[in-house]
C-alpha cells in the first residue's frame, strides 16, 4: 500500500468517524472547533476526489457539508426573514 493511499484511507476514516459523532456541541467554542475540523476534512477529501473521481468520496463530502451547515446555523443563529 502506497503512502498516499494509506493517507487517503486514514482521511476517509476520520471523515466517517466525524460523521458518526454525536453532534451536541455544548459551547460556542466546541462548535467553532467542529466547524473548522469538518471544513478541513471536506477540503482534504476534495483534493482526493480531484485525483480519482470516486463517487463514494463525493457522497461523504456532501454529508459532511450538511453537518457543517447545521453547525454554522447554530453558530450564526437563525436569520429573521
N, C-alpha and C positions, 0 to 999 in steps of 0.2 A: 504494500500500500504506500503510495507516494505521500510526501509530507503535505502537499496541497490537498489531496483527497482526504487525509485524516483531519486536517484543519476544517475542511468543508463539513465533514461529518460531525465534528465537535460543535461547530457553529449551528448546524441544523438541530442537533440535540439540545443545545442551550435555548434555541428558539422554541422548540417544542416544550421544554421544561418551563419556560416563562409563560407560555400559553396555558399550561395546566395549573399554574399557581392560583391560589385563591386571591381574587382581586379586591381585597378590603384594605386599601391603603388608608390608614387612620389619619396620618398627618399630611400637611401640605408638602413637607419635606420628603415623605415617602412617595408621594405622587410625582414630585419632580424627578426623583431618582429613577422611578419606574419608567417615566416618560423618556428620560434620556437613555435608559437601557434598551427599551423597545425600539427607539429611533436608531440606535447603533446597530441593533440586530437586523432591522429592516434594511439599512444601507449596506451592511455586510452581505446579507442574503442577495441583495440586488446585484452586487458585484459578481457573486457566484452565478446568478441567473443569467447575466450578460454572457458568460462564458459557455454555458451548456444548455440554456433554454429549457430547463426541466420544469414541467407544469406543476409538479409537486411543490417546488420551491416557490413558485408564484402563488399557489394556494396558501402556503404558510405566511407569505408576506401579506396577503390580503387579510387573513385572520388577525395577524399582529397589528395591522393598520386599524382594524375595527377596535381592538383593545386600546391602541394609542389614542384614538379619537375619544373613547369613553373617558380615559384618564384626563385628557385635555379639557373635556367638558366640565369635569369635576374641578379642575384647576381654575378655569376661567369663569365658571359659573354659567348658568343658562342665560342667554341674551333675551331681552324682552322684545317681542316682535309686535 
